[in-house]
Amino acid sequence: MTTSAIRYAIYYAPAAESALWRFGSAVLGYDAAMAAAVDFAVPPGYAAADWPALTAEPRRYGFHATLKAPFELVEGRNEGALRAVLRNWAARRATLVLEGGLAVTALGRFVALTPAVPSAGLQALAFDIVQDFEAFRAPLSPADLARRLESPLTPAQRAYLEAYGYPYVGDAFRFHMTLTGRLPDDAVGPVATALDTAYRASVPAGPLAIDRIALFRQPERSGRFVLVDSVPLG
């Protein structure tokens, strides 16, 4: 692993002026569109002094849902080419609507927003992005590969890791917008309940249009990801 290499990621990130973006960024205390810290929106029942520690890990990545996981550019490719291909790709895709919107969900020991109703179209969109931008991804370093293999993986997930540098793609993909880091077991339920209350108070109910994809950049491994392009679909 090289600590100074730039990484890119293709994410879903809502429009920066949307209530959803404002909510997620405030929960994390970081706005990746501005590349700046923002005031925390601490959910009811939690102290302002305690909340930053619960969101430290996702704060590094900014509010998003992963479509193509962070990668270094393969030799011979550059950011300009990646952005151009991303824009051309997005222009040929239609907006996808999640009719049930999003719901606050406990996923193991962290809390995230997930589709209230599964979407085959969203699964297909994500896997298309994984495959169609594979030509830009440099192979995983031995250190990154070893880190991924520390997690228990199914044979299918291991095959995905070898093929695409990330195990949770294809039928292993689950769209989620992370709101916390790993929590103590007894904290997961209360935090999810508090965030659900905050989400319902901050974001209007109803369908969610997946109407754009975003390119994020991480200048170095210790740094935070920054939104560098938000590309409308269609």
Number of C-alpha atoms within 10 A of each C-alpha: 12 11 10 12 14 17 19 25 22 26 24 25 27 23 18 15 8 10 15 20 20 20 20 28 25 19 27 31 24 27 25 26 20 12 14 11 14 16 12 17 18 20 19 12 9 12 10 11 8 10 18 17 13 19 22 17 16 20 26 18 25 26 31 26 23 23 26 27 19 21 23 20 20 13 9 7 14 11 13 9 12 16 17 10 14 21 19 13 16 18 14 9 14 13 13 16 15 19 15 15 17 22 17 24 23 19 15 10 15 22 26 22 24 20 21 15 12 14 16 8 11 19 18 14 15 22 16 15 18 21 14 14 16 18 12 19 22 16 17 18 13 10 11 13 16 11 11 17 13 8 9 9 14 11 10 15 19 18 14 18 19 14 13 22 25 20 23 20 24 18 12 12 17 18 20 21 24 27 30 26 18 17 17 11 10 9 12 19 17 12 22 22 17 16 24 19 14 18 22 12 11 14 16 12 13 11 14 17 13 17 19 21 24 24 22 26 23 23 16 14 15 10 14 20 27 23 25 17 16 22 21 17 18 14
